[in-house]
């Protein structure tokens, strides 16, 4: 398991036969590329699967104004939002008809709205070792052409990334199912619990 972004980037650089960096601010082409590409690579990999380490739940309140057309309600998504996994209405039923526009979820469900979502987990210490390896492989695939000028090297590392991603997703999926997104307080009230 990686302990830092630098470790993930250095694993990618080592795979490519490049020198390691001490920080993302180093005065080198590799450090500049890592600094520039890391946030997009991280978010793309996290968005690709409901990773256990990046799952979150939220209860959303309706916005103060209604959407202009088609939908009755709009809800602001959390600032760390990357991908919706499930939407549940106040009645405890899964909401199947919704859409996202500009970090707002639109639907016809009254508040509150509960979501299960993938968040932007920025702390590499929370990634399991297979996810860290997949992130390093994606960084290697991303950096291969700018550092070497070789499209075949970039394609090779893209294949390595896809293999590592498949393995990481498989293990992660077998380690549990994300919790229900229904608020425990709401569910208890609905079922008559005190």
C-alpha positions in Angstrom: 0.0 0.0 0.0 1.3 3.4 -0.9 1.8 6.0 1.8 2.0 9.1 -0.5 1.3 10.5 -3.9 5.1 10.6 -4.4 5.4 6.9 -3.8 2.6 6.2 -6.4 4.3 8.5 -8.9 7.8 7.0 -8.2 6.5 3.5 -8.7 5.2 4.6 -12.2 8.5 6.4 -13.0 10.6 3.3 -11.9 8.4 1.1 -14.1 9.3 3.4 -17.0 13.0 3.3 -16.2 13.0 7.0 -15.1 14.7 8.5 -12.0 12.5 9.0 -8.9 11.5 12.4 -7.7 11.6 13.9 -4.2 8.5 16.0 -4.5 6.0 17.1 -7.1 7.7 20.5 -7.1 11.0 19.2 -8.2 12.6 21.0 -11.2 12.3 18.0 -13.6 10.1 17.0 -16.5 8.9 13.9 -14.6 7.9 15.9 -11.5 6.1 18.5 -13.5 4.2 15.8 -15.4 3.3 14.0 -12.2 2.2 17.2 -10.6 0.0 18.1 -13.5 -1.5 14.7 -14.3 -2.0 13.1 -10.8 -5.4 14.7 -9.9 -7.0 13.7 -13.1 -5.5 10.2 -13.0 -6.6 9.7 -9.4 -10.2 10.9 -10.1 -10.5 8.8 -13.2 -9.4 5.6 -11.4 -11.6 6.3 -8.4 -14.6 7.1 -10.6 -14.2 3.8 -12.5 -15.4 1.6 -9.6 -17.2 1.9 -6.3 -14.0 1.4 -4.3 -14.7 0.6 -0.7 -12.1 3.2 0.5 -13.8 6.0 -1.5 -17.5 5.3 -0.8 -19.6 7.8 1.1 -23.2 8.6 1.8 -25.1 11.9 2.0 -28.5 13.3 2.8 -29.3 16.1 0.4 -31.7 18.9 1.0 -33.6 20.3 -2.0 -32.5 23.6 -3.5 -34.5 26.8 -2.9 -35.4 27.2 -6.5 -36.9 24.6 -8.9 -35.2 23.6 -12.1 -36.3 25.5 -15.2 -38.0 22.5 -16.9 -38.6 18.8 -16.8 -37.7 18.1 -13.2 -39.4 19.3 -10.0 -36.4 19.4 -7.6 -32.7 20.0 -7.7 -30.1 19.0 -5.1 -26.5 20.1 -4.8 -24.0 17.2 -4.8 -21.3 17.1 -2.2 -18.0 18.9 -3.0 -16.1 15.7 -3.0 -18.5 13.9 -5.4 -17.1 11.8 -8.3 -19.9 9.4 -9.1 -23.4 8.4 -8.0 -23.9 4.7 -7.0 -27.4 4.9 -5.7 -30.2 7.4 -5.1 -33.0 6.8 -2.6 -36.0 9.0 -1.9 -37.5 10.0 1.4 -39.9 7.0 1.1 -37.0 4.5 1.2 -37.5 3.5 -2.5 -34.6 3.7 -5.0 -35.0 6.6 -7.4 -34.4 5.5 -10.9 -35.3 8.6 -12.9 -32.7 11.4 -12.3 -29.9 13.2 -14.1 -26.8 15.2 -13.2 -26.2 18.6 -14.6 -23.2 20.7 -13.5 -22.8 19.1 -10.0 -26.6 19.2 -9.4 -28.8 16.1 -9.3 -32.2 16.7 -10.8 -35.3 14.5 -10.1 -38.9 14.5 -9.2 -38.4 13.2 -5.6 -39.2 15.4 -2.6 -36.5 16.1 0.0 -34.6 14.6 1.6 -32.7 12.7 -1.0 -30.2 10.1 0.1 -27.2 9.1 -2.1 -24.4 6.6 -2.0 -21.5 7.9 -4.0 -17.8 7.7 -4.9 -15.9 10.6 -3.3 -12.6 12.0 -4.2 -10.4 10.3 -1.6 -7.1 12.2 -1.7 -5.3 10.4 1.0 -3.2 7.5 -0.5 -2.9 5.9 2.9 -6.5 4.9 2.6 -6.0 3.0 -0.7 -5.5 -0.7 -0.5 -2.3 -2.1 -2.1 -4.1 -3.2 -5.3 -5.7 0.2 -5.9 -2.3 1.8 -5.3 -0.8 -0.5 -7.9 -3.6 0.3 -10.4 -3.0 4.0 -9.8 0.8 3.6 -10.4 0.1 1.7 -13.6 -2.3 4.4 -14.8 0.3 7.0 -14.1 2.9 5.0 -16.0 0.5 4.7 -19.0 -0.1 8.4 -18.8 3.5 9.4 -18.5 5.0 6.9 -21.0 4.6 8.9 -24.1 5.5 12.4 -22.7 8.7 10.9 -21.1 9.8 8.5 -23.8 8.0 9.6 -27.1 7.1 5.9 -27.6 3.5 5.1 -28.4 4.2 1.4 -28.1 5.5 1.9 -24.6 2.4 3.9 -23.8 0.1 1.1 -25.2 2.0 -1.5 -23.3 1.5 0.3 -20.0 -2.1 0.9 -20.8 -2.6 -2.8 -21.0 -0.7 -3.3 -17.7 -3.0 -0.7 -16.2 -6.1 -2.5 -17.4 -4.9 -5.8 -16.0 -4.1 -4.3 -12.6 -7.4 -2.4 -12.6 -9.3 -5.7 -13.3 -7.6 -7.4 -10.4 -8.1 -4.5 -8.0 -11.8 -4.2 -8.9 -12.3 -7.9 -8.4 -10.8 -8.1 -5.0 -12.4 -4.8 -3.9 -15.9 -6.1 -5.0 -15.5 -9.2 -3.0 -14.7 -7.4 0.2 -18.2 -6.2 0.9 -21.2 -4.3 -0.3 -21.6 -0.6 0.4 -24.1 0.0 3.2 -27.7 1.0 2.6 -28.1 4.7 1.9 -31.3 5.0 3.9 -30.8 7.2 7.0 -30.9 5.0 10.1 -33.0 7.7 12.0 -35.5 7.9 9.1 -35.7 4.0 8.8 -36.2 3.6 12.5 -39.0 6.2 12.5 -40.6 4.5 9.4 -40.5 1.1 11.1 -41.8 2.4 14.4 -38.5 1.9 16.3 -37.9 4.3 19.3 
